[in-house]
């Protein structure tokens, strides 16, 4: 279970990094990629990354860090989802 979470966690991190790079390149008009003209891919990437990191902290850490770090990651995921669902730019 921990290996699967670790693999997905890094896949989501790479997706988020790539989406940030493509969004910046599209925003500053170096290249044009239709799907990266807004901030939606970044928001989805942050949401998925924070959910996977919350699961990682819940599985790996112990005691207070387990709860604190998981809640912080879930809070950031909720904010990213809020911005995505309510079309806040």
N, C-alpha and C positions, 0 to 999 in steps of 0.2 A: 504494500500500500504506500509506504513512504517513497519508494523509488518512482512510482507512478506520479505521485504528487510533485516530486522533485522535477521530473521530466516536463510535466505540464506547466509548472511554475516558470521554468526557463524558456519554454516555447512562448508563453504569454509575454515574458519580458522582452524577448527578441521581437515579437510582433509589435509591442509598444514602442520600442526604439526605432524600428523601421517606419512605423506610422508617423512618429514625430519627425524623422528626417524627411520623409516624403511630403508631409504637410508643410514643413518649413520651405522646402524647395518649391512647392506649388504656391505658397503664400507670397514668396518673394519673386515669383515668376521666372525662376530659372528653368523649370520644366512645368508642364501641365499634366496632371493626373486627375482625372475627373473625380474619383472617389476621395481624394485627399484635399479637395478645395475647401472643406470645412473642418471642424474639429471633432467630428463624430468618430472617426477611427481611433483618435487618441483617447476619447472618453470610453469607448468600448474596451480598448487595450488596458487602460487604467483599472476599469471595473474588473476585468478578468484577472489581471495581475494581482490586485489587492485581495480578491476572493481566494486565489491560490496561495498567496502568502499568509492569509489568515488561517487557512487550513494547515499550512506548514507549521506555523507557530503553535497551533493547537495540538498538533501531533508530536512535535519535537521538544518544545520547551516545557519547563516544569514550574509549578507554583505561581507566583504573581505575574511573571513575565508572560506566561501562557495566556492568561486572561487579558492583561493590559495590551499586549501587542496584537492579539487577535481582534480586540475591540477597536483599536486604532485603525487597523486595516479594513475592517468591516465598515467603519465610519467613512473612510475615504472612498470605499467602493459605493456606499450609499450616496455620497455627494456626486460622484461621477455618474451614477445612474440617474440621479435627480436632474443633472444638467442635460443628460441625453434625452430623457423622457419629456421634459418640459421645454425643450428647445431653447435653452439658455446658452448664449454664445459667450 
